[in-house]
Amino acid sequence: MAQDSPSSLSQEALTIAHLQGVQERRQEERMLAFCQVFDMEGELVGVSFDLTRNGICVSVPNDWPQDTDFTVKLRRMDNEALPTITIKLTPMWRQSRNENFDEIGGKIIEVDCPEAFSTFLQYCQQAGPSGLVERPTS
């Protein structure tokens, strides 16, 4: 009877751990959070689709660098009182949306201000996804 090599066993364990992590992330409540996404120079580069405390899905130009951590700023247009949030992401997956944009799912590994980020998340949850459109002022 052939024995599994240590490397194949460790690869199997890594695959199982990865799949368990994916399942845990899927169970985390995701909220629609349409925000503007800016690069660190302040240029509008895309939008976000959904957001959790630990992850985000963004649409950015398809020439955005591949397979490297990156930092972006998030802003909602419907509430000027909310601060702009700076987050650092590790890309977990990427897929082409069209000839110009890719969708990237990323794990949030750093936030500039955790308290402001919590407020930002609460607002997104209460206000819904309409963060790309300015609210009319009365």
N, C-alpha and C positions, 0 to 999 in steps of 0.2 A: 504494500500500500504506500503510495507516494505521500510524502508530507509536504505541507505548504511551507514555502520558504519564509523566513522572518520578514523579508521585504514585502511579500505579498500579503502577509497578515497585517503588517503595519499600514499598508495601503488600504486594505479593507477597513481597518479601524478608522483611518482618516476619512474615508468615504462615508462611513456610518455617522461619525461625529459631524461631518459637514451637513449631511441630510437632516440630522436632528436639529442642528442650528438653524437651517432653512425653515424647518417646520415650526420652531419656536418663534422665529421672526414673523412667519405668516399668521400666527395666532395673536401677535401684538396688534392692538387696534390702530389701524391706519386711518388718517383723515384726509379728505380732499383739502389741499392747501395750494391754491394757485397763487404763486408769488413770482415776482420778477427776480431773476438770477443775474447778478453782476459779477464780473471778474474783479480782481483786486485793484485794477486801475479805474474802476467805476463805470466800465462800459457794460451796457445791457447785452447779455449773451444768450439768455434763454428764459425758461419758465420752469417752475416746479409743478408737479402734479399731485403728489401726496407726501405726507410728512409724518414721522413718528419721533419719539424722543431719541431713537437710535438710528434712524435711517430716513432716506429721502429718495424720490424719483425725480430726476430733472431731464429736461430736453435742452441740449446744447448743440452748437454747430458740429457737424461730423468731422471737422478737422481738429476738434478738441483733443488734447494729448491722451494717448491710450495707456492703460495699465499703470498709472501713477496716482498717488494721492494728490488731491487738489483742494484749494480753498476758494470759496465763493461767498458772496454776500446775498442775503435774502431780504426782500422788501415787499411789503403789502402796500398797494395803492389806495386801498379803501380806508386806511386809518393812519394819518400822518403822525399821530402820537406814538405809534409803535416804533421802537428803534429798529434800525437795520441790523440784522443778525449776521455775524461772520461764522461760518462753519468750515471745518476741514473734513473731507470725505475720503474713504477708501472705496474705489469702484468695486462692486460685487458682480455686476453683469452689465452688458451693453448690447443694444440692438438698434438697427437702423430704423428710423421712422419714415424717412423719405430721402430724396437726393441731397437735402441740405442739413438735416438734423438727425442726431442719435438720441436715444433715450438711455440714461444711465441710472441704475439703481445703486445707491451707495450707502455705506455704513458711516454714520457720523462718529468721528474719532476725537473731535475737539470742537468746543463752542467758546466764543470769545467771552460771553457773559451768561453763565447758566441760569441766573435769576431772570434775566431779560428773555432768554430762550423759553423758559417755562411760561412766562406771560404771553409770548408770541404764540406758543402752542395752544394755550387756553383760548386766545382770541381766535385762532384758526378754527378751533373746534366749535366755538359759539357762533362765529360769523359765517362759517361755511366757506365755499371755495372761491368767492368772488374777489380775490385779492389783486386782480389785474386791472380792475376798473375803478377809477376814482368815484367815491360816493359824492353825490351832489350835496353842497352845503346849503342850508336854508337861511 
